[in-house]
Amino acid sequence: MLFISAIPTFLNVQEIIISLYMDSKYKVVNLINTKNYHTLPKNKTQSEMVFGRNKISIIVNDTERPGPESRIDYAEPKNVMEVKIVINGKEILPTYEALLSPTKKTDSRFLSWLNIIKLPKQDEIVIIQKLTPNYQKGIDIRTQTMNQAWRILYIDDNGQITEENFTYPERRSHLLGIKLINLSSMANSFLGYKSDITSYDGTFLFPLFYPYLIFIFGLVFTVNYIRRLINNNVVND
């Protein structure tokens, strides 16, 4: 019992400890205004946001090409749109394509592909950018999960930019990046820091019965067994 439950117990406890540590170290403030409507020319949307001495513009051009069909049956149809990010008047990144709603005009329409938050303690503005689409029909889910990739830009009050890029297999070395991605719902499923064991839906059987209770029973059984061996050796001596 101890053997089969030790690894999943360790992974669960590890995720809990890392999560508590990251939550205590980094406080996050969402900056995108979900109620900010714009009256703009067709096929062009520019959301300009000013944070301290930094000005961030998100420029969107609708290609009017329909995006691929989502695996979610009730998902709103999306168009392929060209997205450009301009920071303090400079185009920092090359234009990239995202699947966005052609009807929504709020800044929140970016949230499945792009989010802007603030780290108050670090006095930084952070742009989290998803580089791969949501799950699509006709493609293996495991393959789509492994192919996920992200770009994160950290902008300090002086306008200095630090860029962080990583993929799903590389995520274990990017703890802050994982926290920001999860808070922004920028992944196809919840990401664990070192493993995805905590992403499964909890039930009585998992993780309460397995692995926690089985690990405890196995540990008690093992300790008692060792004690009996020691006592028997003492008696025999």
Backbone bond lengths (Angstrom), bond angles and torsions (degrees), N, CA, C in turn:
res aa  C-N    CA-C-N  psi(-1)  N-CA   C-N-CA  omega(-1)  CA-C   N-CA-C  phi
1 M - - - 1.466 - - 1.525 111.42 -
2 L 1.330 114.21 -42.00 1.457 118.82 -179.29 1.519 111.03 -63.70
3 F 1.330 115.52 -39.69 1.461 120.12 -176.31 1.527 111.49 -65.81
4 I 1.347 117.64 -45.97 1.464 120.36 -174.61 1.523 112.75 -75.29
5 S 1.329 117.92 -16.94 1.467 120.19 -177.03 1.521 113.78 -108.58
6 A 1.331 117.75 -9.78 1.466 120.59 -174.48 1.526 112.24 -64.45
7 I 1.334 116.64 -47.54 1.469 119.67 -176.72 1.527 111.93 -65.81
8 P 1.354 120.11 -50.93 1.468 118.22 178.41 1.522 113.28 -62.53
9 T 1.339 118.08 -33.10 1.467 120.09 175.97 1.521 110.50 -64.22
10 F 1.323 116.13 -45.92 1.467 120.33 178.05 1.521 111.20 -59.30
11 L 1.347 117.19 -44.52 1.463 120.70 -178.51 1.524 111.35 -64.28
12 N 1.334 117.30 -40.40 1.462 120.73 178.21 1.521 111.59 -64.20
13 V 1.324 116.28 -47.95 1.466 120.60 -179.63 1.523 110.33 -63.84
14 Q 1.327 116.65 -40.34 1.464 120.91 177.92 1.524 111.38 -58.64
15 E 1.338 117.15 -44.95 1.464 120.97 179.27 1.524 111.33 -63.30
16 I 1.324 117.06 -41.13 1.468 120.91 -179.97 1.519 110.69 -63.56
17 I 1.324 117.25 -45.02 1.470 121.28 -178.69 1.527 110.89 -64.58
18 I 1.333 117.07 -46.10 1.466 120.08 179.60 1.521 110.62 -63.03
19 S 1.324 117.22 -41.55 1.462 121.15 -179.61 1.525 111.09 -62.48
20 L 1.323 117.41 -44.40 1.466 120.98 178.18 1.524 111.01 -62.84
21 Y 1.318 116.44 -41.13 1.467 120.35 178.71 1.522 111.53 -63.69
22 M 1.328 117.23 -46.49 1.462 120.75 -178.97 1.526 111.29 -65.74
23 D 1.329 117.01 -37.40 1.466 120.16 178.81 1.522 111.36 -66.25
24 S 1.331 117.02 -34.64 1.465 120.11 179.72 1.527 112.10 -76.17
25 K 1.321 116.97 -29.09 1.466 120.73 -176.20 1.518 112.76 -86.36
26 Y 1.340 117.67 -35.47 1.462 121.04 -173.94 1.524 111.13 -121.81
27 K 1.311 115.69 119.82 1.456 122.12 172.20 1.526 107.95 -101.90
28 V 1.325 116.30 138.86 1.466 121.33 -172.58 1.520 110.03 -122.32
29 V 1.345 115.89 137.23 1.463 122.24 175.65 1.522 108.03 -121.62
30 N 1.336 117.33 123.85 1.461 120.97 176.81 1.522 110.02 -75.23
31 L 1.320 117.10 135.76 1.460 121.32 -175.40 1.523 113.88 -112.14
32 I 1.329 118.49 -18.81 1.463 119.26 -179.76 1.521 109.64 -71.96
33 N 1.319 115.58 128.22 1.454 122.42 179.92 1.525 109.01 -84.28
34 T 1.320 116.93 110.01 1.461 120.54 -175.86 1.526 112.84 -75.04
35 K 1.334 118.04 -6.95 1.469 120.57 -179.57 1.523 112.30 -111.61
36 N 1.321 116.59 13.17 1.461 120.50 -175.04 1.527 110.70 -87.33
37 Y 1.321 117.07 98.57 1.459 121.78 179.13 1.526 109.84 -89.72
38 H 1.332 115.93 151.10 1.455 121.11 -179.29 1.521 110.39 -128.10
39 T 1.319 116.70 142.55 1.459 121.61 170.61 1.512 106.17 -105.37
40 L 1.326 115.84 103.85 1.457 120.63 -170.32 1.518 110.63 -133.68
41 P 1.338 117.23 158.92 1.467 120.30 176.95 1.518 111.00 -59.82
42 K 1.320 117.00 152.31 1.454 122.07 178.90 1.531 110.30 -59.20
43 N 1.330 115.20 141.60 1.469 123.69 176.14 1.523 113.70 72.73
44 K 1.324 117.92 4.50 1.463 117.22 178.39 1.521 110.12 -141.77
45 T 1.304 115.61 126.78 1.454 121.12 177.89 1.520 108.15 -132.91
46 Q 1.315 115.37 130.06 1.461 119.29 175.96 1.514 108.72 -127.01
47 S 1.313 116.11 117.20 1.452 121.84 176.58 1.522 107.43 -103.62
48 E 1.316 116.79 114.92 1.463 121.01 -178.39 1.519 109.00 -108.89
49 M 1.317 115.60 126.48 1.454 121.62 -177.73 1.522 109.19 -128.30
50 V 1.324 115.77 135.62 1.461 121.46 -179.27 1.521 108.44 -114.50
51 F 1.332 115.85 124.72 1.452 122.03 179.15 1.528 107.74 -128.37
52 G 1.324 116.62 104.54 1.454 119.64 -176.54 1.514 110.48 61.96
53 R 1.323 116.86 -122.10 1.466 121.03 179.10 1.523 112.56 -95.29
54 N 1.311 116.57 7.07 1.462 120.82 -178.40 1.520 111.29 -108.15
55 K 1.331 115.59 135.32 1.460 122.15 178.21 1.528 107.86 -119.09
56 I 1.315 115.53 123.39 1.463 121.56 -177.57 1.519 109.47 -118.06
57 S 1.324 116.09 128.13 1.461 121.65 177.56 1.523 109.23 -119.94
58 I 1.322 115.62 135.77 1.461 121.81 174.89 1.519 106.91 -114.74
59 I 1.307 116.55 113.48 1.463 122.04 -176.30 1.523 108.52 -107.31
60 V 1.319 115.70 126.48 1.461 121.36 -175.66 1.518 110.19 -121.97
61 N 1.320 116.03 132.66 1.456 121.67 175.26 1.528 109.14 -121.98
62 D 1.331 116.44 122.22 1.457 121.65 -178.34 1.527 109.69 -80.87
63 T 1.321 116.74 117.67 1.469 120.54 177.79 1.527 111.70 -77.51
64 E 1.341 115.64 -12.68 1.468 123.37 -177.30 1.529 112.70 64.93
65 R 1.334 116.71 15.01 1.461 120.63 172.54 1.526 108.72 -88.95
66 P 1.328 118.84 127.25 1.465 119.75 178.97 1.519 110.90 -67.52
67 G 1.325 115.93 140.68 1.452 120.28 178.86 1.512 111.62 -78.95
68 P 1.342 117.85 168.15 1.468 121.39 178.99 1.520 111.12 -64.28
69 E 1.307 116.32 156.41 1.461 121.73 -176.67 1.522 110.46 -71.64
70 S 1.339 115.51 132.73 1.458 120.88 179.61 1.518 110.62 -76.88
71 R 1.343 115.59 156.12 1.464 120.10 174.48 1.528 110.99 -71.48
72 I 1.341 117.27 -17.51 1.466 121.48 179.20 1.521 108.40 -87.40
73 D 1.320 117.11 118.68 1.459 121.43 -172.54 1.526 112.96 -63.69
74 Y 1.341 116.33 -33.93 1.464 119.46 -176.16 1.531 112.98 -93.19
75 A 1.322 117.38 7.74 1.462 120.47 -178.35 1.528 111.03 -65.52
76 E 1.328 115.31 142.00 1.460 120.66 178.87 1.528 109.75 -69.41
77 P 1.327 118.30 137.93 1.470 120.27 177.46 1.530 111.08 -58.63
78 K 1.320 116.15 140.09 1.461 121.59 -179.14 1.522 110.06 -120.36
79 N 1.326 115.05 151.97 1.457 121.39 173.12 1.519 109.63 -105.36
80 V 1.315 115.71 155.14 1.462 120.39 172.49 1.526 107.78 -77.99
81 M 1.325 116.33 121.43 1.460 120.64 -178.20 1.519 110.75 -124.86
82 E 1.316 114.89 145.40 1.460 121.01 176.77 1.527 108.81 -89.95
83 V 1.320 115.42 125.99 1.461 121.10 -176.30 1.524 109.47 -116.25
84 K 1.319 114.71 131.94 1.465 120.61 178.96 1.528 108.05 -125.17
85 I 1.324 116.53 134.63 1.463 121.73 178.87 1.523 109.12 -110.15
86 V 1.322 115.73 122.77 1.463 121.83 -179.56 1.524 108.11 -118.33
87 I 1.333 116.49 124.66 1.460 121.96 -179.54 1.520 109.12 -118.46
88 N 1.324 115.62 119.83 1.467 122.21 -179.23 1.526 111.70 52.96
89 G 1.326 115.32 42.82 1.463 121.21 175.63 1.511 115.14 82.96
90 K 1.332 118.62 -0.54 1.460 121.31 -178.48 1.526 110.14 -116.57
91 E 1.333 115.15 135.17 1.460 119.77 175.61 1.522 107.79 -77.45
92 I 1.318 115.75 105.71 1.455 120.99 -172.37 1.520 112.25 -78.44
93 L 1.317 115.78 -38.63 1.457 120.60 -175.12 1.517 110.12 -120.92
94 P 1.318 117.61 153.81 1.463 119.18 174.29 1.521 110.59 -65.11
95 T 1.328 115.88 151.98 1.460 120.63 177.65 1.531 109.62 -59.90
96 Y 1.318 116.15 136.11 1.466 119.30 178.79 1.519 109.09 -130.84
97 E 1.321 116.38 164.51 1.458 121.55 -176.89 1.527 110.84 -99.89
98 A 1.343 114.64 140.96 1.457 121.67 177.05 1.518 108.94 -138.96
99 L 1.315 116.37 156.06 1.462 121.43 177.69 1.523 108.36 -97.18
100 L 1.341 116.70 108.66 1.460 122.03 -176.01 1.519 110.65 -127.52
101 S 1.323 114.57 158.21 1.459 120.08 178.26 1.525 110.20 -69.19
102 P 1.327 118.55 131.91 1.469 120.77 178.35 1.523 112.86 -78.48
103 T 1.333 117.61 -8.90 1.468 120.38 -175.89 1.524 113.27 -104.18
104 K 1.327 117.93 -32.16 1.458 119.93 -178.27 1.523 110.95 -72.28
105 K 1.338 115.91 139.71 1.456 120.87 178.45 1.526 112.19 -121.62
106 T 1.311 117.30 15.91 1.459 120.08 177.33 1.523 109.51 -91.46
107 D 1.324 114.71 157.47 1.463 118.49 176.03 1.529 111.25 -63.05
108 S 1.345 117.00 -23.00 1.462 119.83 -178.04 1.522 112.60 -66.63
109 R 1.330 118.41 -13.70 1.472 120.07 179.49 1.523 111.36 -64.61
110 F 1.339 116.62 -18.72 1.466 120.18 179.48 1.528 112.63 -78.76
111 L 1.346 117.06 -15.96 1.455 119.91 -161.23 1.522 115.59 -63.43
112 S 1.309 119.15 -19.28 1.464 118.88 175.85 1.528 111.66 -83.77
113 W 1.339 115.97 -7.60 1.470 120.57 -177.51 1.525 112.73 -127.96
114 L 1.315 116.26 -23.53 1.463 119.63 -171.59 1.523 108.62 -153.41
115 N 1.314 116.49 137.12 1.457 119.50 174.56 1.519 109.01 -141.59
116 I 1.330 115.47 152.64 1.460 121.64 177.98 1.518 107.28 -126.65
117 I 1.323 116.34 122.92 1.452 121.03 -178.58 1.529 109.40 -132.89
118 K 1.321 114.96 174.61 1.462 120.49 177.89 1.522 109.37 -126.53
119 L 1.335 115.18 139.62 1.457 122.29 171.41 1.526 106.68 -105.15
120 P 1.337 118.73 95.60 1.471 120.95 -173.18 1.524 114.20 -58.31
121 K 1.342 117.57 -42.91 1.462 119.88 -177.92 1.518 111.76 -63.66
122 Q 1.324 116.49 -37.86 1.463 121.38 -179.19 1.527 111.40 -88.21
123 D 1.337 117.41 -6.72 1.466 123.17 -178.35 1.527 110.66 52.69
124 E 1.332 115.59 49.12 1.460 121.33 -179.03 1.526 110.67 -128.36
125 I 1.335 114.71 144.81 1.451 121.80 168.28 1.525 106.99 -96.38
126 V 1.320 116.70 137.81 1.462 120.47 -176.08 1.524 109.75 -125.43
127 I 1.331 115.80 130.69 1.461 121.90 173.87 1.525 107.59 -108.07
128 I 1.332 116.28 119.29 1.460 121.46 177.66 1.514 108.10 -103.67
129 Q 1.311 116.52 124.24 1.464 121.66 -174.52 1.526 109.63 -122.57
130 K 1.321 115.83 124.15 1.458 121.43 175.71 1.516 108.84 -88.60
131 L 1.319 117.14 129.25 1.465 121.28 -173.52 1.520 113.55 -103.46
132 T 1.330 116.90 -3.63 1.469 120.46 -178.88 1.523 109.31 -129.79
133 P 1.332 118.34 152.89 1.468 121.09 -175.25 1.520 113.22 -76.56
134 N 1.350 115.09 170.38 1.457 121.01 172.95 1.524 109.55 -68.36
135 Y 1.329 115.11 172.47 1.463 119.19 178.91 1.525 110.97 -56.56
136 Q 1.324 115.49 133.28 1.459 121.47 -179.33 1.524 110.52 -118.93
137 K 1.316 115.47 152.12 1.459 120.34 178.24 1.527 110.42 -67.99
138 G 1.322 114.91 146.32 1.454 120.01 174.82 1.510 115.09 86.85
139 I 1.350 117.26 -1.12 1.465 120.77 -179.89 1.523 108.44 -123.36
140 D 1.312 117.00 136.03 1.458 122.09 -178.96 1.528 110.88 -56.23
141 I 1.342 116.77 130.37 1.461 121.55 -176.79 1.526 111.21 -62.59
142 R 1.314 117.37 -41.98 1.461 120.65 -179.56 1.523 110.70 -60.38
143 T 1.323 116.35 -42.52 1.464 120.56 178.38 1.522 110.72 -62.56
144 Q 1.331 117.31 -43.45 1.461 120.73 -179.89 1.528 111.29 -66.02
145 T 1.326 116.25 -36.76 1.465 120.02 177.70 1.524 110.94 -63.58
146 M 1.319 117.35 -47.65 1.459 121.81 -177.94 1.522 112.30 -66.89
147 N 1.332 117.75 -24.99 1.465 121.55 -177.31 1.527 113.58 -86.82
148 Q 1.320 118.59 -0.91 1.463 120.64 -178.70 1.533 111.00 -62.22
149 A 1.338 114.86 143.53 1.469 120.26 179.91 1.526 108.96 -148.08
150 W 1.340 115.00 153.48 1.465 120.48 -176.97 1.528 110.36 -141.81
151 R 1.326 113.86 156.86 1.466 121.75 172.03 1.529 107.21 -129.18
152 I 1.331 116.38 133.50 1.463 121.01 179.84 1.526 108.65 -126.86
153 L 1.334 115.90 129.83 1.459 122.27 177.95 1.525 109.41 -111.67
154 Y 1.331 116.37 126.44 1.459 122.23 176.19 1.527 107.80 -105.77
155 I 1.327 117.45 122.13 1.465 122.15 -175.74 1.521 108.42 -118.95
156 D 1.345 117.13 117.49 1.463 118.88 179.08 1.523 110.47 -85.27
157 D 1.324 116.95 179.32 1.466 121.12 -174.08 1.523 112.62 -67.30
158 N 1.327 117.50 -17.23 1.464 121.40 177.95 1.524 112.63 -92.50
159 G 1.322 116.62 3.17 1.462 120.09 178.82 1.513 114.19 85.87
160 Q 1.333 117.64 4.74 1.462 120.28 177.47 1.531 109.73 -74.09
161 I 1.325 116.05 135.70 1.458 121.29 -173.55 1.529 110.49 -116.24
162 T 1.314 115.70 130.56 1.461 122.46 172.96 1.521 108.13 -114.87
163 E 1.320 116.50 128.35 1.466 120.76 -176.38 1.528 110.87 -107.18
164 E 1.319 115.43 137.89 1.466 122.57 178.50 1.528 108.54 -128.53
165 N 1.323 116.50 125.98 1.464 121.67 179.24 1.525 109.18 -125.41
166 F 1.317 117.01 136.10 1.458 119.10 174.59 1.525 110.50 -160.25
167 T 1.329 114.62 161.55 1.456 122.52 -179.50 1.532 109.48 -109.98
168 Y 1.298 115.59 175.03 1.470 120.52 179.57 1.532 111.70 -57.17
169 P 1.332 120.40 -48.23 1.470 119.35 179.51 1.529 113.10 -65.09
170 E 1.337 118.58 -22.38 1.465 121.91 -177.14 1.521 112.91 -92.83
171 R 1.318 118.36 -1.84 1.463 121.46 -167.43 1.528 113.82 -64.12
172 R 1.328 118.40 -24.16 1.464 120.84 -174.77 1.521 112.62 -62.81
173 S 1.319 117.46 -18.92 1.471 121.13 179.03 1.526 111.90 -95.95
174 H 1.336 117.70 8.09 1.469 121.55 -175.22 1.527 109.50 -131.41
175 L 1.338 116.25 69.33 1.465 120.46 -173.13 1.524 112.33 -63.81
176 L 1.339 117.52 -45.88 1.461 119.48 179.14 1.520 110.41 -64.15
177 G 1.315 116.52 -39.96 1.459 120.42 178.29 1.523 111.67 -58.69
178 I 1.330 117.13 -41.67 1.464 120.99 178.85 1.522 110.66 -63.78
179 K 1.330 116.65 -43.34 1.470 119.97 178.90 1.525 110.72 -59.55
180 L 1.332 117.07 -44.94 1.463 121.11 -178.28 1.525 111.23 -67.48
181 I 1.321 117.09 -38.39 1.470 121.17 178.95 1.526 110.80 -65.19
182 N 1.326 116.72 -44.23 1.466 119.80 179.22 1.522 111.53 -64.57
183 L 1.326 117.11 -43.14 1.463 120.44 179.13 1.522 111.39 -63.89
184 S 1.313 116.50 -29.73 1.460 121.32 -178.06 1.526 112.78 -92.93
185 S 1.342 116.96 0.23 1.476 121.31 -176.04 1.525 110.50 52.67
186 M 1.310 115.85 45.16 1.460 121.55 -174.37 1.529 112.26 -101.03
187 A 1.327 116.22 17.18 1.465 120.83 176.37 1.521 108.82 -126.78
188 N 1.312 116.12 159.15 1.464 120.17 179.96 1.520 112.57 -70.05
189 S 1.317 116.55 -19.53 1.462 122.11 174.85 1.523 107.27 -154.59
190 F 1.327 116.66 166.17 1.458 121.00 -178.49 1.523 110.08 -60.61
191 L 1.339 116.06 136.19 1.465 121.38 -179.44 1.520 110.38 -102.01
192 G 1.334 116.34 131.02 1.448 120.01 170.97 1.521 109.90 -84.65
193 Y 1.323 116.66 159.71 1.465 120.08 -179.12 1.530 111.48 -71.96
194 K 1.316 116.37 -44.87 1.465 120.55 -179.91 1.527 112.30 -118.01
195 S 1.320 116.53 -24.45 1.464 122.22 175.42 1.520 107.37 -151.18
196 D 1.318 116.69 167.30 1.466 120.99 -179.36 1.521 111.85 -102.41
197 I 1.323 117.60 23.24 1.457 120.72 -175.81 1.527 111.93 -65.03
198 T 1.341 117.79 -30.24 1.465 120.45 -179.51 1.519 112.48 -83.21
199 S 1.311 117.62 -1.11 1.463 120.07 -179.80 1.523 112.25 -83.10
200 Y 1.337 117.32 -11.73 1.460 120.11 -179.79 1.526 110.13 -75.48
201 D 1.316 116.47 147.01 1.462 121.01 178.38 1.522 109.74 -63.95
202 G 1.340 115.90 128.72 1.450 120.74 -177.65 1.524 113.03 -76.87
203 T 1.325 116.76 140.95 1.460 124.02 174.05 1.524 107.30 -138.88
204 F 1.333 116.01 -178.91 1.467 118.56 175.81 1.528 110.39 -63.21
205 L 1.334 115.67 -38.58 1.462 119.45 -177.74 1.521 111.82 -69.53
206 F 1.327 116.66 -37.47 1.471 119.87 -179.18 1.530 109.07 -136.59
207 P 1.330 118.72 124.89 1.472 126.13 5.27 1.531 114.40 -99.82
208 L 1.364 118.69 3.94 1.463 119.14 -173.87 1.529 112.26 -62.91
209 F 1.341 116.07 -55.56 1.469 118.59 -179.58 1.522 110.79 -73.97
210 Y 1.333 115.24 -52.22 1.472 120.08 175.06 1.527 107.98 -122.41
211 P 1.329 119.24 120.65 1.478 124.58 15.52 1.527 115.40 -102.28
212 Y 1.380 119.25 -8.41 1.460 119.38 -166.92 1.531 113.43 -62.41
213 L 1.361 117.75 -56.25 1.463 119.81 -176.76 1.524 111.69 -65.35
214 I 1.316 115.75 -40.63 1.468 118.48 178.60 1.525 110.63 -63.14
215 F 1.340 117.15 -38.46 1.465 120.52 178.38 1.527 110.38 -64.00
216 I 1.346 116.58 -43.72 1.467 120.11 -179.74 1.527 110.58 -64.00
217 F 1.343 116.54 -46.38 1.467 119.61 177.98 1.529 110.72 -60.56
218 G 1.317 116.32 -42.88 1.456 120.11 179.42 1.512 112.16 -63.94
219 L 1.336 116.30 -39.02 1.463 120.63 179.52 1.524 110.90 -66.45
220 V 1.348 116.52 -44.89 1.466 120.60 178.59 1.528 110.53 -62.31
221 F 1.330 116.26 -44.53 1.468 120.65 179.16 1.527 110.75 -60.57
222 T 1.327 117.00 -43.95 1.467 121.22 -178.48 1.523 111.24 -65.31
223 V 1.339 116.64 -43.50 1.469 120.68 179.58 1.527 110.60 -62.90
224 N 1.336 116.71 -45.01 1.473 119.93 179.09 1.523 111.48 -63.78
225 Y 1.318 116.26 -39.02 1.467 120.32 179.18 1.528 110.59 -63.27
226 I 1.336 116.41 -43.27 1.471 120.31 179.14 1.522 110.66 -65.19
227 R 1.345 116.32 -40.19 1.464 119.57 179.02 1.521 111.18 -62.95
228 R 1.346 116.50 -40.75 1.467 119.10 178.57 1.528 111.30 -64.20
229 L 1.333 115.94 -39.85 1.463 119.10 177.85 1.523 111.08 -61.72
230 I 1.335 115.60 -42.94 1.468 119.80 -179.72 1.525 110.47 -64.82
231 N 1.344 116.53 -44.47 1.470 120.32 -179.89 1.527 111.46 -63.42
232 N 1.341 116.41 -40.40 1.465 119.86 178.56 1.521 111.54 -63.78
233 N 1.332 116.09 -39.16 1.465 119.75 178.83 1.519 110.98 -66.00
234 V 1.350 115.44 -38.58 1.465 119.30 179.35 1.524 110.39 -64.93
235 V 1.347 116.46 -43.05 1.466 120.95 179.74 1.525 110.90 -64.00
236 N 1.322 116.66 -42.99 1.466 120.79 -179.24 1.519 111.81 -65.09
237 D 1.344 115.55 -33.60 1.464 118.42 179.04 1.532 110.32 -70.44
